[in-house]
Amino acid sequence: MRPRDIRSSDDITILGSELLGIDPAATAGCVQTMATWLDPDARRVALRISAATPRSETDFFLLNLARARAEAIVTTGNILREETEVTHTLQGPGSLPEALADWRRNVLGLREPPWLLVLSSGRALEPDHPTFRAPVRPVLFVPEEAAAALAERFEGTAQVEGAARTGAREAVAWLRANGAANVTVEAGPTASAPLYDEPCLVDEIWRSTYQEHELLQDVIGPALLPDAAVESRLPVLTGGATIIEPSGPWFFERRAARSSG
């Protein structure tokens, strides 16, 4: 089954299980999705988003599946500035968005839209960004000294939370304290790296690897945490599907801190 063939929430379960090696409704905790490439030295890097970035409808499906299971999504102001059209809505070809919404509502029992927590200094972040008009509950997680001015600027658009420390670890802790058990992280290597410090706050990583041997230089992003470090923190491997996309071969896997059940 391909994402374009999905018609129902049952199909979401089927394809999600094929890619992740587990019923996606059984995934839990803090999940990071990641599109990556291994360079000739076996160093794993993130893919930088541009018109030249290799595309995978399966990787895009997993991103939206992670959004559908989330009670909260963590992103960064930098991503919103670079991806001016991103909205964090459920997306995909054909009936996929409706099937994801149905799966979220009827399988997971989630009726409220997710929190969208934005790690930001607040500088150069505009209230008219389209993601603030999407069906999410936006929260700006900003330094204490910037909170008052930003609350006035974003009144009616986003909740503003000031904190002494505004990294990804503090954001996940804030979300959990506010009742969000299942969190999806959509942040780059620099912002998300502290989540892997001990104690590791990432419970699962859904990793897509583009398997062509060459990649245009301008889509090679920052280096990621070495695979050995990720595997020591997330030792349980499930999934392991190779799919040939128009852009080339992709490998999909799930790593988790513990076995389900």
Buried (B, 14 or more C-beta within 10 A) or exposed (E): EEBEEBEEBEBBBBBBBBBBBBEBBEBBBBBBBBBBBBEEEEEBBBBBBEEEBBBBBBBBBBBBBBBBBBBBBBBBBBBBBEBEEBBBBBBBBEBBBBBBBBBBEEBBEBEEBBBBBBBBBBEEBEBEBEBBEBEBBBBBBBBEEBBEEBBEBBEEBBEBBBBEEBBBBBBBBBBBEEEBEBBBBBBBBEBBBEBBEEEBBBBBBBBBBBEEEEBEEEBBBEEBBEBEEBEEBBEBEBBEBEBEBEBBEBBBBBBBBEEEE
